[in-house]
Amino acid sequence: NEVNVQQRYKTNFTKLKRAVFFGSPADGDIEPWQSTIFGFYDSHFRMVDMHNGKIFKEDLFGLKTLHNSGRLAVTIPSFAVKHSDWLSNEMVFKLCILPALDLQRGGICSTIPN
């Protein structure tokens, strides 16, 4: 049943040591770009950020659990990053992805604090 499936998702998701999500206003492929970091438009086309959405507030699959335990990183670069740049741009990798994965300290991408 749906409750068991949802609980299994939450159990599995919360086993992650760290979850890292990236988003950029310059994405160009995903609309709204905020959906890459769990944002969405409500029925009145107002943007609802991750922290104010039902999936976070009710911790439907463990997003809030990871956030509260410091294992969730949401990174938004301070410069334009297109969708394909996340996979193909070495500068984006060095400045945003490696620091967010905590494999390298520093970087100029901002990570939303817990």
N, C-alpha and C positions, 0 to 999 in steps of 0.2 A: 504494500500500500504506500501511498505518497508520504506519510509521516515516516515510515521506515527508510525510504529512499532518501528523504531530506536529512534524517539523522545520520545515515551512512555517509552522505556528502560532508556533513559537519564533522563527523569523527575523522574522516580521511583528511579533510582540509586542515584541521587543527593539529594534525601530526606533522605538518610542515615545520621545518626549523626556521624558515624565513620565506615570506612571500613579497615579491617586489613587482610593482606595477608602474608603468611609465605612461605619461600622457603629454601631449603638446598641442597648444592652440593652432600651430601650423601644420597639424597632421595631414589634412587635405583628403584623406580617404575615409576616415571614420567620423560620422556625424551623429550626435554632437561629439566632439573630441573628448569631452568630459566622461563619456561612457567608458573610455579606456581605464578610468579610475573610479568606476562605479557611480558616476553621475548620470542623471537622466532629466528629461523634461517631464513636468507634471501635466495634468490635463489642461492647464492654462498656459502651457509652453513656457513656464518658469523653470529655470535650472535648479535642480535639487542636488546638492553635493552628497558624497558618500555618507558622511556622518549624519545626514538628515533623512536618509532613505530607509525604508522598511527593512531591507535586507541587512543593513548595519544595525539599526536600532533594536531589532528583534533577534539579531545574531542568527539569522536563518541558516547560514552554512559555515559560520565560524569566523567571518571577517572581523567582527568586533572582538572576538576572543584573541585573534592574532594581534590586532591593534593594541588591546589592553595589555598584552604580554610583551609588547615591544618587538614583535616578529613581523610586523607589516610595514613596508616602506612604499610610499607613493611619491614618485619623482616627477617633477615638472621642470623642464629645462628653462633657463633664463634667456635662451636664444631659440631661434626657429629650428624645429626639427620636424621634417616631413616623415610620413609613415614609413617609407622605405629606409630612411636613415637609421632607424633603430637596428636594422640588420646589416646595413652595408656601409655605414660611415664610421671610419676608424676613430675620428675625433669624438663622435657621440659615444662610441663604445668606451673610450678612455676617460672622457669627462663625466659621463652620466652612468653608464651601466656598471663598470667596475667599482666605482665608489658606492653605488647603491647596493651592490652585492657584498660590500665590506671586504673586498679582496684588495682594495687599495684605498688609502685614506685621501681625502681631499676631493677635488672636483668642483665644478661651478654650477652643477645642477642643484636645484633646491629640492630637498626631501621634506614633505609635510611631516612635522613632528607628531609623535603619539600624544 
